[in-house]
Amino acid sequence: MLFAAALFLVAASRVSATVSLYNGLQATVLTPNITTSCNDTFNIALECESLIQLTPYRIAHVNWDASSLSALCTTACKSSLAELTTASESTCGNDVFYIDGNNMTLHHLVDLIQYKWGLLYFCLNVEDTWSITTMEAENAATWPNNTQKCYLGSSEGYWQHYTDGNGTCIEPEWGHEKSSVFETSGYTGMAAMDYYYTVPAPIDDDNYGWAEILDFDEYPLEIQCSSCFLQKFKYGYEGSWGNTWDELTEQVWANIKLNCQLTDVLTPAYNVSGVINEGDWLADPSPVTTVCPQNISVAASESYTCQQAAVQFGIAMSGLFNLNNNLNCRNITGTSICAPMSCPVTVVDLGPTEFANETMGVSP
């Protein structure tokens, strides 16, 4: 079945309440240095339910349901929020508040609230009905044909595509965390079903009940080609608060257009495609300091990993990373390394409950 349900959640018959973003308390909640003009802007009444004040929170934490979404996602709220965003650009562009170690303008805060509201506007309740595991079990999932992509990697010191022996692009090995979205799901096709049905509220990025991580162009066509999915994808890249568009995203979008037979044009807000090209060399990062506590010479006849070097020379491994800008931790040999000063090290044998190479305890 195709989830081409209504794109917008609009409750036309419900009269929206009027509320300001912070109930007039923005000087207390955000910054006491707010200017009069910006403060007046924040006091503008929105034609929205008070639920609008919850939009800065993580979507999964609020537990939005059909009732709350219908109350919030109205055309009146959309219009008044857009007007507030426009007004704040001129009145709050220089007003800042401190959050997470950074300064943020109050206009950007309003802009972020508008963006988050838009994420809710695009069919959040429809997404909650998607379960790929169930679709697959019922033979109702149509998997796409166009998913081939070329991934750039830099393991050799320069950017190159991951390819097989024939030069064909392949997907890199992502490791365990890429293989499964659930810690306990395992690797079989139906492994996520019990977990998905047992947990009442899906977590953020729950992958629509599928154990393997999927890119946007890899979802079943019933999801990938739905108006909700496509509009949210475009909204996420065309908005200033969305994701960065790169070479891989460009390939994903090309595949989606083929899979869904689209002619849509997407204009990303932040396009960095082409900034990194195949064959570009990596610039060595600078060390955190030019002061070297000690230099350690490693003969060509010796070979250590970073862990082995830390034990051998009694040095903190983090210091090796911070003091050397091009360290091959798999094979340190025939070179001189900058290292922190040596200190006693205790190595714990993870097998028997005994200490190996025990030294005197080290006080912090």
N, C-alpha and C positions, 0 to 999 in steps of 0.2 A: 504494500500500500504506500502511496505517495503522501508525504506530509506537506502538501502545498496549501496549508491552512492559511487563514488570514494573516497578513503581514503585521498588522497593528492590533494592539489590544485597546480598544476604545469602548468606554462605557458612556455612550452618548446620552442616555436617559438619566444618568446620575448627575446631580448638581455638585460641582466641586466646592470644597471649602476654600477659604482664603487664609493664608498663613505666610509668614516670612521665614527665611531660612533658619534663623537662630532666635526667633521670638524677641528680637531687640537686644539680645545679650551678646552680640558679636564683640563688643569691646571687652567683655569679661572673658569670653570663651577663646577668642582669637588673639587680639592685641589691644592694649589700652591706648595705643598710639594711632588708632584709626582716625582718618580725617573726617570732618563733618560731612563732606559730600559723599564719601564712600559709606559712612554710617547710614546716611539717609537712603542710599541705594539698597543697602542690605535690609532696610525696613520696608521696602516695597512689598506689598501684599501679592502673593502668587495665587493664581486660580488653581491651586493644587491641594490635595489632601495633606495633612501633616506628615504623612508617610514620606514626603519628599525629603524630610530631615534625616531619614535613614539611608539615603543613597550613598553617602561617603563610606559606609561600612561595606565589608566584603559581602558579596551577593549571597553566598552560601550561609553566612551567619545570620542573616535576617529571616531566612526561611520564607521567602515570598511564595504566596499561593495565588490561585486564580482570583480570589476575592480581593486581596490587597493589590494585585496587579491591575485589575479592572478599575479599582478606585483611583490608582495613581496615574495610569497611562491613558490620559484623556487628551483630546486636541486642545482644550482650554489650558491645561497645565503645560503642554508643549509650547504653546504660543507665549504664555507669560514667562516661562523660563528662558525662552529665546530672547525676549525683550529685556529681561534682567541681565543676561549675559552681555548683550550689546551695551546696556547702560553702564555696567561695571567696567567695561573696557576703558571708558573715558574718566570715570570717577575713582576707580580703585586700582589703576594700573601701576601706581607707585606705592600703594599701601602693602606692607609685607607683614607676615607673621612667621614665627619660627616653628618648624616641624621636622622631626627626624634628622636633626643636625643641619638643616638647610633653611634658607629663607624662601618663601613662596608668596607671590602677590595674591591679594584677595580676589583680583579678577580671575587669575588662574584657578583659584578654588571654585569660583562660580562656574567657570568653564568646565572644570572636572566634574562637578555635580551634574551639569547638563549632559556630559558624555556618559556618565554612569546611568543617568536616567534613560538615555538612548539604548544602552545595553539591555535594560529591562523592557523597553518598549518593543524590541524585536523578539517577540514570541518566546519569552522565557518559559511560560507554562507549556508550550508545545515541545520544547526541548526535554522537559521532564518526562514526556511520554516515550522518548526514544530509548530503546534497549536493543542494541545490536545482538546481544546473546539470545534474546527471545526471538528476534527476527530470523537469526540463523537457524535456531531450533525449529522454527516453523517454515523454513525454506522460503522466507520472504525477503531475504537480503540479496540485492543485485550488486555484486562487487565490480568496481570500475576496471576498465581495460587500460586506461592511460594513467600510469603512476610512475613511469620511469623518470628519474632525476639524476643529475650529476652533482655530487657533494665535493666541496673543496676541503682539503686538509693540509696541515703544515708540519707533519711529523718529521719531515726531512729538512726542515729549515726554509723551505719555500712552498708556495701554494701550488697544489696540484690536485686534480680530480682523483677520487678513489676509483680505480679500475681493476679489472681482472687481467689475466695473462694475455687476453686478446684485445685489450684496450677498451673494453666495454665498461661503461660506468656501473658501479655497484654501490649498494648501501653499506656504509661503514659498520663495524661491530660496535654497537652502542653499549654493551655490557648489561648486567642484570637489571639496573634501574630503568633502562630503556625497554627491556623486553616485556615487562609486566607493570601495569598500573597499580596492581594490588600486591601488597607484601606477601599475602598468603594465597594468592590465586594459582601459582604454578604456571605451567606452560601449555596445558591442553586447551582445546577450543572452548569447552564448556566450563572451565574452571571458575570463572567469575560469577556464574549464575547464582549460587547459594549466597555468596557475599552480597551481590547486588540486591537480591530480594530480601535479605535479612535486615539490611540497613535501611531504615525508613526514609532518611533524608540523604540524598546523594551528596558526596563531597564535591568541592570545586574540582573541575577537570576530571570528572569520573569516567570520561571517555565513553559515555553512553553505554555503560555496562559491558565493555569489551576488554579482555585481559591485555591485549597487545596495544602499544601506543600507535596511533595512526596519525598521519599527516592529513591536512585538509582534503587533499585530492585522493585519499585512500579510503574514505568512508563509503559505505554502501550508497548507491545512487538515490535510494529512497530518502536518505538524509542529506547527502551532499548537494543534490539538485533541488531541494526544497527552497521555497522563497525565504523562509526564516533563516536557514543556514547561510544562503548566499548573501542576503542583505546584511547579516551580522558580520560575515567575513569582510565585505566591502566597507562597512562602517568602521571596523577595527583597524583598517589600513588607511582609510581616507581621513580619519579624524586625528587631530593633533595629540590626543592622549592614547592613540593606538600603538600598534606594533611597527617596527622598522621593516621596510621593504628591501629585500636583498636579492641576490642572484637566485637563491633557492626558492624564495617566495614567487619570483617571476615564473619559474618553471612550474610551481604548484598551480598558480593561477592559469597558466596555459593549459595544463592538464584538466583543470576543472572546466574550462571553456569547452574542451573537446568532449569530456565526459557528459556534460549537460547541454551540449550544442548551443552555447551562448555566443552572443556577439557584443556583450556588455564591455564598456570601457571603464577601467578602474584607474583613478588618479591618486597614487599614494601620497600621504603628507610628508613622509620621510623616506626618500628613495636613495639608498646607498648602493644599488646594483651597479656593478662596474668599478666600484672603488678598489676592490681586490680582484685581481685577475690571475689566471693560471700562469705560473712561472714567476710571479712576483716574489722577491726574497723578503724574509722577515727581518725587520730591524731588531738588532739585539737590544733588549731592555736594559736601561741603566741600572747599576747596583744602587741600593738604598743609601750607600755612603762610600766615599773614597778612602776612608780611614780603615786600614786593615789591621785588626788586632794581632794576627799572626799568619804567616805564609807556610803552608805545608807542601812539601815536594813529594810527589808520588812517582816512583820509578816506573819505567816502562815494563819492568818485570812484575809489577804489582797491579792488581785490578780490584776495585771496590765498587759496590753500589753505594748510594748515599747513606743507607742504613748501616752498612758495614763500616764505612768511613767514620760515621759518628761514634761507633763503638771502638774502633781501632785507635782513634786519636782523641777520644774523650771530648767530643764537641757536640753542640746542639745542632741537630739536623736543620732546624729552621734557619739557623745562622748561615748554613751553606747556601740555602736558597736566596737569602737576602744579600749576601756578600759576593755572589758570583752570578753574572748575568747570562752565562751560556754553559750551564753545567749539565753534562750527560750523566744522569743518576743511575743509568744501567751499567756504565763502564767508566769509572774514573781511573785513568792510567796515563803514565808518561806526561804529567802536567803538574803545575803548581796551582794550588787552590788557596783562596783567602778564607780564613776560618775564625770563629770566635775563640777566645781563650779556652784552653782545655780545663776540664774539671772532672772529678771522680764520677764514674758512670756505673750504674747497677743494671745488669741484664737479667731478666727473669726468664727462666725456662718454662715455657707454657705447657710442657708435658708433665713431668713429676713436680710436686710441690716443693721445689728446692731452688736455691739461687745458684746461678752459674757466674763465674768471674766476679764473685762478690767483693765489693770494696766497702770501705767505711761509709756510713750514712752521710749524706750531704745536707746540711742545713740550708733552708731557703734564704 
